[in-house]
């Protein structure tokens, strides 16, 4: 198994977990920027995250999904910084993983030159 599949698996699991959390609210503590985002948009993001958790396994969608969620994570990182909150770690971690998938360096693909 190459490193890319491991990163895809982690991103997929995180997308599924945070997407479902937008409906069930099981992660503690809850995201602090949730209160600043309208409920309808928050739920729509959750639906997109759940769908993306499955589609990211398809190579033809992988880079698009990674790019979209990298942009979303950058937005949420900035939002956390502007709100002066401390629960920024998840967005940073997810942003780094999505950037790796978007960039897809050779060490991720398991190819040597």
N, C-alpha and C positions, 0 to 999 in steps of 0.2 A: 504494500500500500504506500503510495507516495504522499508527501506532505500536503499537496494540494487537496487531496480527498479528506485529509484530517481537518484542514482549515475549513473546507466546505461543510463538513459535518458539524464543526463547532458553530459556524455562522448559522447553519440551518437550525440547529437546536436553539440557539439564542433567539433567532427570529421567531420560531414557533413559541418559545417561552414568553417573550415579551409581547408578542401579538395576542396570545390567549390571555395574558395578564390584563390587557386593556378591557377585557370583558368580565373576568373573574376576580381580579384584584388580589391575587395570592402572594405576590412578591412584597416583602417587607424590608425596609420601609418603602412606601409607594414613591413613585417619581415626584420630585418637588415641583417640576414645571408643568405637571398635569393640570394644575389649577388655572394656569394661564392659557390653556388651549381649549377651545370649544369642544364639548362632548362629542358632537358629530364628527369632527375632524379627528379626534382622539380614537374613536371607534373605527373610522375609515383607515387610519394608519394601522390599526390592529389587524384589519382584514387583509390589507396589502402585505403586512409582515407574515401572516400565516400562509398566504398564497406563495410569497417569495421563498418561504422555508422549504417548500416542495419544488418549486421551479428552479432553484439554484443548483439542483443536482443535474439539470440538463445543461450540457456545455454551451449550447447556443444562447442560453439566457444568462449564464453565469456572470459575464462581464457587465451586462446591462444592469442586472440586479445589484452587483457590487458597486457600480457607479452611482446608482440611485441611492443606495443606502449609505454610501460614503458621504454624499451630499447631505442626506438627512442627518447623519451623525455629526457632521460639521455644524449644521444648523443647531442641533441640540447642544453641542458643546458650547457654542457661542451663547445660546439661550441660558445655559447653566451659569456660564461666567457672568453674564449680565444680571442674572438673578442672585448672584453671590451664594450659590448652593454648593453643597459638598458631595452630592451623589453624581458626580460627573464621570466616574471611572468606567461605568458600563458603556457610555457613549464613546469614550476614548478607545477602549478595548475593541469594540465593534468597528469603529472607524479604521483602526489599524488593520484588523483582519480583512475588511472590505478593500482597503487600499492594496493589501498584498494580493488579493484575488484579481483586482482590476489591473494591477501592474503585472502580475503573474510572472515573476522572475524564474529563471531556469531551475533554481534550487527547489522551488515549489513543485514544478512539473516533474522533478526527478531526472531531468536530462543533464548529462555532462557533456562538456565540449572539449 
